[in-house]
């Protein structure tokens, strides 16, 4: 199922450039656009739903078309922070993100955080209106709870311990205490349970799609909590060919990977080589069929920073190409990690080879059938390296990689400098030691928030 571009029409009037996080969190969810009298009907509820879908797309990987925005969304910043991409821009905040040396008041991360938090508010408002004025629209209500939960999941996967999950009610901020990432994952899983409760037993296509999406997202939240077997048991019924896509359109919302890559060349494909970190991937040098290098880019093409050569992948070359938020491929990888945790390395390889055995569609991009893995890992370290490299290729560019590298530190005991790029930075200096983004200083408008509880992975 695809969704996302439909919400962009509402965003054309809702979005007027980059707002500061303070203004975003304190403002009504629909500023100066929809009055209270406009939403006291099923039609008004549908309008809120459309706007929320669009805000969800922008929070993850979008920007309003022709807005002039070169602002990252959550998946973009996460990709730059890891080995997926390298900075090819002169903008200091992008250099800092690529270095893993971000300030707590970083403007780009502040905007990412605001997009995720405000996206929660749009989805909550839409859910409340649908429940009141269109209670039979259960698939849409379930979808809004999925959106809330997935944005919360993303916050927990990218930001430090100490994330407040408040809300704005009738224009008044409802401040909450900061939560640890683990508490955020628990709340995200509970949101997915709510989403599932609205579509339970329904057989129409929209309800089935929401049920599959919420199931995979809840399983990801369980994996983040170290509940691997429970997560694998949950996703067994999700078909491998399932995709829950976020859509883009060159008349409404651009795919931000196209903006940051082919359009303005601020990011280039990652080329990390680090002997001390075998889990890291040289996405450019390997040219894997799941992340193929775009052959149409002229050799030697400079990025915005002329000293950096621009390279890209055909997987993310389209301005309006959809991307899966969650998929059946994700479900199979969750099952493979449970096998890893159980010491069933042969079973893990069999699961990975099943994915390789046939063409797989990711958005509109088709991965051809691939040769099987022929060697069964002999030990846990080799099995971990194999699984996380396979995950890196299958889930490239969808915000998963940062969470995986954090989990390698938190759950698997890797030192941060063996899970993330480290050592000499290609542009000069050295990489930092950060493994997450700080909840930005702008959140200090919340009197309960004093900064990150800690910066642990």
N, C-alpha and C positions, 0 to 999 in steps of 0.2 A: 504494500500500500504506500502511496506517496501523499505527502501533505506538506504545506509550507508556503507555496507561492500564492495560494488563495488569500492568505493573510496580508499580503503585501499591499493590496489596495488601501486597506485601512492605514498601513504604515506610511503611505505617501503623505498623509495629512498628520499622522501622529509624530513623525520624526523630523526634527529640524536641526540636525547636526549633533555634535557630541555635548551632552549635558554633564555637568559635574555630578559626582555620585551623591553629594549632599542634596542637590536639587532633585535628583531622580528619586531618592528614597523618601523624601518628604513631600513630593508632589503627589496629587491624585494620580491614579493609574491611567486615566484618560484625560490629560489636562487640556482644557479649552476646546474639547472636541465633542464629547458626549455628555449631556446634562443628565441629572437623575431621571427626569421625565422621559428621556429618550430610551431608557433601558427597561422600562416597566412593561415589557411585552416580550413575546417570543421573538419578534423581529429584532428588538434591541439585544436580546440574549445572543442571537445569531451574530450580530455585529461584534459583540465582545469576543465571541468565539473566534471569528475571522481575524480580529486584531491579535488575539493571543497566539494563534498559530503562527502568524507572521513574526511576532516578537520572539517566539521560540527559535525560529530559523535564524534571526539576526543574532541572538545571544550565543548560538553555537558556531555559526560559520557564514554570516551574511552581512550585507550592507545595502541600504536602500539605493537602487539604481539612480545614477546621475546626482547623487548627494555630494559627490566630491570627497567622500570619506575614504581614507586609506587606513582606517582604524581596524585593528584586529578584533576578532571575536574569540571565544574561549578555546576552540580547537586550534586556532592559528597560534596563539601565544604558547599553548602547550606543546605544539609541534616544534616551535623555535627553541624552546627550553630544553628539548631532548635531542636525539640524534637524527630526527626525521628531516629537519631543515637547518640551514645555516643562514645567518643574516647577510644580505647583500645590499644594505642600505646605510646611509650615514646618520640616521636618526638615533640619538644616544640611547633612548629607551629600548630600541630593538637590539642594539649592541649589548646592553646590560642583560636583556633576557637571554640572548645567545651565550653570554658569558656566565650565566647563573649568578649574577651580582646585582640583583634588583633592589632598588630603594623601596621603603615602605609606602612612599607617596608616589610611586611610579604612575604616570598618567595613563599609560596603556592598560596596565593591569587594573587600575582603578576603574576604567571604563568597562573592562571585561567583567569585573565583579559586579558593577552596577547593572550591566545587561542581564546577568544571571539572576540577580536579586529582583530586579524589576519584572523580568519575565515571569517569575513566580507570582508576582502580584497580578499581572494581566491574566494568567491562567486561573488564579483563584477567583478573581472577579467574574470571569466567564463561567466557571463552574457554578458559582453561587447563583448567577442569573439563570443559567440553564436549569438548575434544580428547581428554581422558583417558577419560572415562566414556560419551560419546555421540559418537564420532568420525564417525558417519554423518550427524549433524545439521549438514551443511556450510553451509546457508543461515544458520543461527543463529550458527555460528562466524564466518562472513564478516561477519554483521551486527555482531558484537561488535568485530571489527577496524575496521569502518566507524565505530562509535561512538568508539573510541579515537582514530582519526585525525581525526574531525570535531571532537572536543573539543580536540585539539591544534591543529587549524586555527583554531578560535575563539580559543584562547589567543594564537596568533601574530597574529591580526587585531585583537585588542583591547589587548594588553599591550605594554610596552616591550621593547626588545632586552635580553635577559638572563633568559630563562625556563628554569629547571631542569625537566627532565622525568623525575624520579626515580620510584621506586615503593616500595611496602611489601611485603616478602616475609616471610611467617611472623611478621608483627608487627614486623619490623625495617626501619626506613627505609633505602633504598638511595639515598644522595645522589649527585647528578650535577652536573656543571659547567653553569652557565647557557649557554643557546644564544641566538644572534641570532634574530630573527623569520624570516629567510630559512632558517636551519637548521631551525627548527620547521616551516616549510612543506615543506621537503624530507622531514622525517620523517613529516609527515601524508600526503604523497603516497605514501611507501613503505608506510604502513599500508593505504592504499587498494589498492595492488598486492597486499598480502597478502589483503585481503578478496576481491579479484577472483580470486585463485588458488583460493579455496575454492568458488566458484560458476561457474568457467569451464566453458562448454559445457552447463551444466544448463538445462533448459527449464521446470521447475516455476515457478509464479508467485512464490514467495518468493525463489528464487535469482535470477530475472530482475530482481526489484525491487532486491535488494541490488547486483546488477551495475550497474544503471542509477544507483543512488544513489552507489556508490563511483566510478563514472566521472565523474559531475558534480562530486563533491567533489574528486577528484584534479584535474580541470580548473580548479577554483577555486584550488587550491594552485599550479598552474602559472601562472595569471594573476597571482597574488601574486608570483611569481618573474619576471614579465615575459615568460613564454613563451606569447604570445598565439596564434600560429598552431598550436602543438602542442596547446594546450587546445581550440581550435576543432575540430581534426581528431579529437580524442578523443570529443567529445560528439555527433558527427553521427548516430549510431544511436539516440540517446535520443529517444523520442517526445515531442512537445510537451505532450501531455496527461498525462505521467507526473508523479506526486507521491509522495514518500516522507514521509509525515506523522508527526508526533509527536502522540499523542492525549492528551486530558485527560478528566476525569470529575468531576461534582459530588459524587461519593461518595468519591473517592480523591485525585486531583491536579487542582487548579484551573489553568486557563490564567491565568497571572499578568498578562496584559494586562487581563483582566476585573477582577482584584483591584485593580490600580493605577489603572484607569480607572473604569468604571461603579460598582464596588463601594465604593471609598473615595476616589476622585477625587484621587489624589496626582499623577497626570500629566494633562496636557491636550494636545490635538492641537497640533502645532507651527505657529507663525504667523510664521516668520522672514521679514523683508523687509530686504534688504541690497543696495543698488545695486552695490556693489563686488564682489559674489559671485554672478554669474548662475547658478552651478551649484546654489545653494541653492534650496529649495522652500518656499513658503508653503502647507503641506498644508491648513491650515484655509481660507485665502482662496480657493484654486483650486477646491476641492471637486471634484476629479477623480473620474470614475466608478470608478477603481481604489482610491481612498481617499475614499469619500463621507462627508460629515459626517452624523452620526446625527441625524435630524430629531426623534427622540423626547426629546432633551435639551432641557429648558425653557430658553428664552433667558434669559441672565443668571444661570444656575445657578453658584454659587460653588464653587471647589475647596476642598480642606482649608485653603488660604490664601485667606481670604475676598476679598482684593483681586484675585484671579485668577479670571477666568471659565472655567468648565469646559466644554470641547467635546470630542467624541469622534467616532469613525468606526464605522460599521456593520460594517466589515471585521473589527473586533476586539471586538465587543460580547458574544460568547457565552462563558459560563463554562466550557463544555467543548468549544468549537470547536477542531478540529485545525488545525495549521499545518504547511506543508511545511518539512522540513529542507532538502531539495534538490528540484528539479523540472525538468521539460522546458522550462519558461519560462526558468529559469536557463541551460539549455543554449543556447537561442536567443540570449540576451543575451551569452553568451560568444562565440558566433559573430559577433554584431554588433560586439563590441569588436575582434575580430581584423580585421574589415573596416575599422573605424576606423583601426587601426594600419597597415593596408596602404594607406591613403588612398583606399579604395573607399567614398566617402560615399554614392553612389547605392545600392550594394549594402547598406550599413548601413541606410539608410532602408527599403529593400525588406524586410529582415529584421524591422525594427521594425514595419512596416505589416502583415506577415504575422501578427504577434502581435495587432495591433489588429483584424484582419479577421474574427474570429469570437469568440464568447463563450469566456472562459477561466475555469477553476475554480482557485481558490486556497484550499485547505482545503475549507470548505463555501461559501465566498463566490464568487459568479459575477460576473465582470466582463463587461458587455455588449460586443458588437461596437462598435468606435469608428471615427470618421472617420479616414481616412489622413492621414499627414503629407504635405503637398503641396510643401514647399520642400526642395530638396537643399542642405545646408550648403555654403557657398562656401569655407570654410577650416577648418583643423584645430580652432581654438578653438570655432567654432560647432558643429562636429560633436561635439566632446567635451561641450559643454554639453547638446546634445540627447540624446546617449546616456545621460549620467549622470542627467539628469532622468527619462528614461524608465525607467531602472533603479530610480530612487528610488521611483517609483509602483508598478512591478511587484513589487518585492522589499521593500516597506514592512513594517516590524515584525518582520523575520526576521534581524536582526543583520548584514545585508549593508552597510547604509549607512555605518557607521563605517569599515569596511574600504575602501569606495569613496572616502570623503573623505580617508582616509590615503593611498590610492593616487594621488589627484589631486595631493597634495603630493609624494609620493615618486617616482612614475612620470611625471607630466605637468608637474611644475614649478610648480604653483600655490603662491603664498605661503599659509601656514596661515590667515591672516586673510581669504583669498578662497575658501578651501575649507570652512572651518568658520564657524559664527556668531561674529561679533566685533563690536567697538565697544561702544556703550552697552548694558548688560544691562537688560531690561525691569523687573527688580525692584530696580534701583539698582546703581551701580558699573559695571564693565566686564567683558567676557569675558576669560578668560585665554588663554594661547597653547598649552596642552597639546593634543597630537594623539593621545594614547593614555593608557592606564591604567598606573600604576606597578605592577610586581610588588610586592606589599605587604611591609611590614617583617616580618610574621609568617613569611615565607619564610626569614628569617635564622636560624631553627633549623637550616637547612642551612649547614654551615660553609663551603661553596664559594660561597655567595651573599653578596655585599656590597652589593647594590642594583642598580638598572638599569645596564646598560653605557652606555646613552645614552637620551634621550627622542626620538630622531629618528622621523619618521613612517615 
